[in-house]
Amino acid sequence: MDIIEGIMTRRSIRHFTGELISDEQLDTMLRAGFQAPSAHNCQPWEFIVLRDKEKLKHIKEFHKYAKMIEDAGTAIVVCGDKNRQERIGFLVSDTSAAIQNMLLTAHGLGLGAVWCGIYDQPSLVDNFTEILNLPENILPIGMVVVGNKIKDRSIQDRYDENKIHYDAW
């Protein structure tokens, strides 16, 4: 699949077979995350791979949009290091670029994945900080839930020319 096809056909997948992705697939996704652009090349991301069934089950209990996490079997919590990037807006943008790279890579590998937000919901940030034992300078931004998908979802054309403005509003 070429890059344009990948971008145009990627969809959020929330139904998984329960079979874990391979270590090689995981490694490829993580490497893609590291290739993301970042403001001033700070590369403030940190990745926490979760496969522990108890942690996945616990996350499902407090994150209402991560109910599928146990069936996927793997999640990658993407965090930002506030010591590497002090500007929160840039930190969120940088880590979001890493998340998008991982989502596209999962799609390219034939896997299913979905982005579950964490920041800036205080209860989610606090819960992830606690269960992952995050240091004060590490801020959880989002989570990629990834697994072997049961089926593809239909492709949607989201192009909307009414949202395009040239040179000014």
N, C-alpha and C positions, 0 to 999 in steps of 0.2 A: 504494500500500500504506500503510495507516495504521500508527502506531507499535506498537500491540499485535500486529498481524499480523506486523510485521517482527521483533519480539522472539521471537514464538512459532515463526517459520518459519526463522530464521537457522540455518545449519549451517556447520561448517568445511568448506571446499572445498579439495581437494588436487590436482585434475586440471584442467589448463588447456589452452586451444587454442594458446597461443604468440603470439597476437595481443595487442599492448600495449593497455592501457587508454588512453583519450584524456587529454590534458592537462586538459580540463574536468572529467572524472571524478576525476582525481587532485586537482585543486584543491578540488572539493566534499568529498572525503574529508578533506583537510588542514583545511579550514575547520571540519568537524565535530569533528575532534580538538581544535581550539582552543576549541570551545564546551563542553568538558567541565568539570565542577565540580572545584575543587581546594581543599584545606585552606587556610584563611586567604586564599583567592584569590591564592595565590602563582604559579599558572600556571607550574610549573617545567619544563614539557615543551619539548623540542627535537626536531624531526623531520628525519631524513636520508633523502631519497628516493634509492633505488638503482635504476638502470637499466643500468648498465655491465655488459655480459655477463661480463667477466673477474671483476669483484667478485662477481657473483651465483654464478658457477661456483666461486669460492674459498669462499664461504660454504657452499655445498652440500658441500664437502669436509670441513668441520669441524663443521657443525651437522647431526647425524643426523636431525633432524625437519624439515629444510628442503630435502629432496631435490627438491621440486617447484618450487623457486625459479626455475630457469632457464626452465621452461615458462611460468610466470606472467609473467616479464619485468619485474615491478616489485615492489619491497619498500620498506616504510617502517619504518626503525628508529626506535623511540620511546625517547628518552633523557630523563633527568632531570638538572636542574642543581642540584647540591648546595649551591651558593651561594644559590639562590633558596629552597630547602627543605632545611634541614639534617636534619630527622627522616626517616630512610630509610623508615620505615613509611608516612608521609604521601606521600613522593616516589613510592613504588611504587603506592600507591592512586591518586594523582593521574594518573600516566602510564597506569595500567591503565584508568581512566575514559576517557581520550583514545583508547586502543586500542579499547575497546568501542564508542565513538561511531563510529570509523572502520569497524569491522567491520559495524555496523548500516547505515551509509551505503553501504558497498559492496553489501550485500544489497539495499538500497532502489534502487540503481542497476542491479540485475540482474547484478552482478559476483560472482565467487567470491573468497573471502578466508579466510585461516587465520592464527591467532595463534601465532607461534613464540616460546616463552620464551627469554630470555637470562639475566636476573638470577634467582637468585643462583648460577649455575653459574660458578665462577671461570674455567674454561678458555674458556667462551663470552664472558664479560665481557672477558677479556684479548684474545681474538682480535678481537672487534668493536672494542675500543679501539684495537688496533694498525692494523687495515685501514682504519678510518675516521678515524684520526689524532685521536682524541678528547682534548680537554684534561682535566686531572686532575679538574676539578669536574663533568665530564659522565659520567653512569653510564648505559650501555645497559640498558634494562629489557626490551623486547620488540620483536618485529618482526611487522608485518602484511605477509603475502605476498598480493598481489592480482593478479587477471587475469581474463580472459574464461573463464568456466567451460565445461567440456565438457557437463556436465549437473548438475541439482540432485540433492541427496541427500534421502532420505525424512525426513519430519518425525518427531521423537520427542517424546512427552510425558514430561517428566522430573519432573513433579510427584510429590512423595512426602510425604504427610501425616505420616509417622512422623518427619520431620525438622523438624516445626513444634512449637515450645514457646511457651506463653503465660505471661508474667510470671515464670517461673523454669524451670529444667530439669525 
